[in-house]
Amino acid sequence: MASTPVITVLYFAAVRDAIGKGEERLVLPAEVTTVAELSRFLENRHPALAGRLGSVRYAVNEVFAALEAPLAAGDVVAVIPPVSGG
C-alpha cells in the first residue's frame, strides 16, 4: 500500500492574510499530483482563495515551479503572490 502524500504549504503576503495562516501540512488526495491540481485543491479548501491564485507563483522545495510540476510526499510548496512596491 502506498503511503499518503503529506506536503507542507507555506503562504505569503496577501494569500497568508486571506486565510489567516502562514503554513499548513496537508494530506493530498490521490487526484492531486501537480502544482495546478494543488492550486484547485487550495481554492476549494480555503474559499477566501477562490479566484485569487491565478497570478501567484509556486515554488517547490525552494525552486520556482511550473503548474505542470509533479508533487511528492515531503515537498514544501510556497504560494507567493505578486509583490508591488518601489
KOLDO-500789 format. One line per field, with one value per residue: y, z, x of N, C-alpha, C, O, CB in turn; residue number from 1. Coordinates in steps of 0.05 Angstrom, whole numbers, plus 32768, in hexadecimal, padded with zeros to 4 digits. Glycine has a CB too. Layout:
N
n_north <- (Y:...) .
n_up <- (Z:...) .
n_east <- (X:...) .
ca_north <- (Y:...) .
ca_up <- (Z:...) .
ca_east <- (X:...) .
c_north <- (Y:...) .
c_up <- (Z:...) .
c_east <- (X:...) .
o_north <- (Y:...) .
o_up <- (Z:...) .
o_east <- (X:...) .
cb_north <- (Y:...) .
cb_up <- (Z:...) .
cb_east <- (X:...) .
nr <- (NUM:...) .
***
This chain:
86
n_north <- (7FE8:802B:8065:809C:80DA:8110:8155:8194:81D4:8216:8257:8299:82E0:8302:82D3:82B6:82DA:82D7:82A4:829F:8283:826E:823E:81F9:81B3:8182:814A:812D:8120:80E7:80F9:8128:8139:815D:81A1:81C3:81A6:81A7:81DE:81E4:81C3:81DF:820E:81F8:81E5:8213:8242:827A:8280:8277:8283:82A4:828F:828F:82B2:82A7:828F:8250:822B:81F1:81CD:81F8:8209:822C:8216:81F8:81F4:81C1:81A2:8169:814F:8135:810A:812A:8159:81A0:81D5:8216:824C:8284:82C4:82FA:8330:8374:83B5:83E8) .
n_up <- (8000:7FEE:800D:802A:800B:802B:802F:803A:803C:8030:803C:8022:802C:800F:8007:8036:805A:8049:8057:808B:80A0:80A0:8091:8083:808D:805E:804B:800F:7FE0:7FB5:7F80:7F7C:7F61:7F49:7F46:7F30:7F3B:7F72:7F7A:7F6B:7F93:7FC1:7FBA:7FC1:7FF5:8013:8010:800E:7FEB:7FB9:7F75:7F7B:7F73:7F41:7F32:7F52:7F63:7F66:7F8F:7F95:7FC4:7FCB:7F97:7F5E:7F3F:7F07:7EF4:7EE4:7F01:7F26:7F65:7FA3:7FDC:8018:8001:8001:7FF6:7FDF:7FDD:7FBA:7FB4:7F83:7F8A:7F9B:7F99:7FA7) .
n_east <- (8011:800C:8029:8006:800A:8028:802F:804F:8035:8045:802F:802F:802F:7FF8:7FDA:7FE3:7FCB:7F96:7F84:7F93:7FBF:8003:801A:800E:8005:7FF4:7FCD:7FCD:7F99:7F90:7F89:7FA5:7FDD:7FFF:8019:7FF1:7FC2:7FC5:7FBD:7F87:7F71:7F7F:7F60:7F2D:7F31:7F3B:7F0F:7F17:7F40:7F2D:7F2F:7F5B:7F8D:7FA3:7FCC:7FF7:8039:8059:8084:80AA:80CA:80EE:80F9:80E2:80A6:8085:803F:8035:8058:806A:8053:806B:806D:8081:8091:809D:8075:8071:8045:8042:802E:8028:8056:8055:8070:80A1) .
ca_north <- (8000:8044:8078:80B4:80F1:8127:816B:81AD:81EC:8230:826C:82B2:82FA:8304:82B9:82B0:82EB:82CE:828C:82A2:8272:826F:8224:81E2:8199:8177:8130:8131:810B:80D9:8107:8140:8130:8172:81BB:81CD:8198:81B2:81F8:81E0:81B7:81F5:821F:81EB:81E2:822D:8252:8295:8280:8272:8298:82B5:8282:8290:82C2:82A1:827D:823A:821F:81D6:81C9:8210:820E:8232:81FE:81FC:81E8:81A4:8195:8154:8151:811C:810A:8138:8172:81B9:81E6:8231:825B:829F:82D7:8310:8344:838E:83C8:83F7) .
ca_up <- (8000:7FED:8023:8023:8009:803C:8027:804A:802B:803C:8030:8026:8026:800E:800A:8052:8066:8041:8065:80A7:80AA:808F:808A:808C:8081:8051:803F:7FF4:7FD4:7F9F:7F67:7F7D:7F5C:7F3D:7F51:7F26:7F4A:7F8D:7F7A:7F6C:7FAD:7FD5:7FB7:7FCD:8012:801F:7FFF:800A:7FD5:7F9F:7F61:7F82:7F70:7F25:7F2E:7F64:7F5A:7F79:7F91:7FA1:7FD0:7FC7:7F7A:7F51:7F31:7EF4:7EFD:7EDD:7F12:7F37:7F82:7FB0:7FFA:8024:7FF4:800D:7FE0:7FE7:7FCD:7FBB:7FA3:7F77:7F9D:7F8F:7FAA:7F99) .
ca_east <- (8000:801C:8025:7FF7:801D:8025:8040:804D:802F:804C:8020:803C:8023:7FDA:7FCE:7FE3:7FB7:7F7B:7F7C:7F9A:7FD4:801B:8024:7FFF:800C:7FDD:7FCC:7FC2:7F88:7F9D:7F87:7FB6:7FF9:800E:8015:7FD7:7FAD:7FC7:7FB1:7F6A:7F6B:7F80:7F49:7F16:7F36:7F39:7EFE:7F21:7F53:7F20:7F34:7F72:7FA7:7FAB:7FE3:800C:804F:805D:809F:80AA:80E4:80FD:80FE:80C9:809C:806F:8026:8036:806C:805F:8056:8072:806C:8097:8097:8095:806B:806C:8032:804E:801F:8038:805F:8057:807F:80B4) .
c_north <- (8019:8056:8090:80CC:8108:813C:8182:81C4:8205:8246:8287:82C9:82F9:82E9:82B1:82C0:82E1:82B6:828B:828E:8273:8254:820F:81C9:818D:815B:8133:811A:80FF:80E9:8121:8137:8145:818D:81C6:81C0:81A2:81CD:81F6:81D5:81CD:8208:8213:81E9:81FD:8240:826E:8297:827C:8289:82A9:82A9:8282:829F:82BC:8290:8267:8232:8205:81D1:81DF:8216:8215:821B:8206:81ED:81CA:8194:8180:815A:8136:8120:8118:8152:818A:81CC:8201:823E:8278:82B2:82EC:8325:835F:83A0:83D7:8405) .
c_up <- (8000:8004:8018:8021:801B:8033:803B:8036:803B:802D:8036:801F:8025:8010:8027:8061:8061:8051:8083:80B2:8096:8085:8093:807F:8076:8048:8024:7FEC:7FBD:7F85:7F66:7F7A:7F50:7F4B:7F49:7F36:7F67:7F8E:7F7B:7F88:7FC3:7FD3:7FC3:7FEB:8020:800C:7FFB:7FF4:7FBA:7F8C:7F66:7F7C:7F53:7F21:7F41:7F57:7F6F:7F78:7F9F:7FAA:7FC8:7FAA:7F6D:7F3F:7F1E:7EFF:7EF8:7EF0:7F24:7F54:7F8E:7FCE:8004:8018:8005:7FF6:7FEB:7FD3:7FD0:7FA8:7F97:7F8D:7F8E:7FA3:7F9A:7FAA) .
c_east <- (8012:8015:8015:800A:8015:8039:803D:8049:8035:803D:802D:8029:8004:7FCD:7FCD:7FCE:7F9B:7F72:7F84:7FAE:7FEB:8024:800F:8009:7FF2:7FE1:7FBE:7FB0:7F97:7F9D:7F98:7FD3:800A:8009:7FF9:7FC0:7FAD:7FB9:7F93:7F61:7F6B:7F69:7F30:7F19:7F32:7F29:7F08:7F36:7F47:7F24:7F4C:7F8D:7FB1:7FC5:7FFA:8022:8050:807A:809C:80C7:80F8:8106:80E3:80C1:8086:8056:8026:8049:805E:8064:805C:8070:8085:809D:808E:808E:8065:8059:8038:803E:8032:803F:8060:8066:8093:80C8) .
o_north <- (801B:8057:8097:80D1:8112:8137:8182:81C6:8208:8247:828C:82C7:82F0:82E7:82A7:82B6:82E2:82B4:827A:8289:8278:8252:8212:81C9:818E:8154:813C:8103:810C:80E6:812D:812E:8141:818E:81D2:81CE:81A4:81D3:8204:81DE:81CE:8212:8221:81EC:81FE:824B:827A:82AD:827F:82A0:82BB:82B6:8277:829A:82C9:8284:826C:8233:8202:81D1:81DA:8226:8206:820F:8218:81DC:81BB:817C:8186:8168:8121:8136:8114:8161:8188:81D2:8205:823A:8284:82B0:82EF:832A:8361:839A:83D4:8413) .
o_up <- (8010:800E:8001:8035:801A:8030:804A:8023:8051:8014:804D:8010:8038:801B:8031:8072:8072:8057:8092:80CA:807E:8073:80A6:8069:8083:803E:8023:7FEF:7FB1:7F75:7F51:7F8D:7F4C:7F5B:7F59:7F3E:7F73:7FA2:7F8B:7F93:7FD4:7FE7:7FCE:7FF9:8036:7FF9:7FE6:7FEA:7FA5:7F93:7F56:7F80:7F4E:7F0D:7F41:7F42:7F86:7F63:7FB4:7F9A:7FC1:7FA5:7F70:7F32:7F24:7F11:7F06:7EEE:7F30:7F5B:7F83:7FD9:7FFB:8023:8015:7FE5:7FFE:7FBB:7FE5:7F90:7FA0:7F9E:7F78:7FBB:7F82:7FA0) .
o_east <- (8024:7FFF:8017:8019:7FFF:8050:8029:8057:802B:803F:8036:8016:7FF8:7FB7:7FB9:7FC0:7F8A:7F5A:7F7B:7FAF:7FE7:8035:8001:8014:7FDE:7FF6:7FA7:7FB7:7FA9:7FB0:7F9B:7FE0:8022:7FF6:7FEB:7FAD:7F98:7FAB:7F86:7F4D:7F59:7F5F:7F1F:7F05:7F27:7F34:7F03:7F3C:7F54:7F1D:7F52:7FA1:7FC7:7FD3:800F:801D:804A:8088:808F:80D9:810F:8118:80D0:80D1:8076:8058:8019:8049:804A:8077:8053:8072:809B:80AE:807C:809E:8056:805B:8035:8040:8048:802F:806B:8067:8095:80DA) .
cb_north <- (8000:8052:8081:80B9:80FA:8120:8174:81B2:81EB:8235:826C:82B4:8305:8311:82A3:82B7:8308:82C8:8273:829E:8255:827C:821E:81E6:8185:8189:811B:8134:8117:80BE:810F:8150:8118:8175:81CE:81C7:817A:81B4:8207:81CC:81A1:8204:8226:81CF:81D8:8239:8253:829E:826A:826D:82A9:82BD:8265:829C:82DF:8291:828C:8222:8233:81BF:81AD:820F:81F5:824C:81EA:81F0:81F5:81A0:81A9:8139:815E:8112:80EE:8127:8173:81C5:81D9:8242:8254:829E:82E4:831D:833D:839A:83B9:840B) .
cb_up <- (8018:7FD2:8030:8037:7FEC:805B:800A:805C:8020:803C:803A:8015:800B:7FF3:7FF9:805E:805D:8023:8058:80B7:80AD:809E:8098:8085:8096:8039:8052:7FE0:7FCC:7F9B:7F62:7F97:7F49:7F1E:7F49:7F08:7F48:7F96:7F60:7F56:7FB4:7FD2:7F99:7FC1:8017:8023:800A:8025:7FDA:7FA3:7F5F:7F9F:7F79:7F15:7F31:7F7D:7F57:7F71:7FA1:7F8D:7FC7:7FD7:7F6C:7F40:7F45:7ED9:7EEF:7EC0:7F22:7F30:7F90:7FA8:8005:8024:7FD8:8020:7FD3:7FE8:7FD5:7FB2:7FB3:7F5F:7FAA:7F87:7FC1:7F88) .
cb_east <- (7FED:8017:803F:7FE0:801F:8028:803B:8066:8011:806B:8002:8055:802D:7FD2:7FDE:7FFF:7FBB:7F7B:7F88:7F81:7FCA:8030:803F:7FE1:8019:7FD5:7FBD:7FD8:7F6C:7F90:7F6A:7FB2:7FF8:8008:802B:7FD4:7FB1:7FE4:7FB9:7F61:7F80:7F9B:7F44:7F13:7F52:7F56:7EE2:7F2E:7F67:7F02:7F1C:7F70:7FA4:7F96:7FDC:8001:806A:804B:80B3:80A0:80EF:8116:810C:80CD:8092:8077:800F:803F:807B:806A:803D:808F:806A:80AE:8089:80AC:8051:8087:8013:806C:8009:802A:807A:803B:808C:80A7) .
nr <- (1:2:3:4:5:6:7:8:9:10:11:12:13:14:15:16:17:18:19:20:21:22:23:24:25:26:27:28:29:30:31:32:33:34:35:36:37:38:39:40:41:42:43:44:45:46:47:48:49:50:51:52:53:54:55:56:57:58:59:60:61:62:63:64:65:66:67:68:69:70:71:72:73:74:75:76:77:78:79:80:81:82:83:84:85:86) .
***
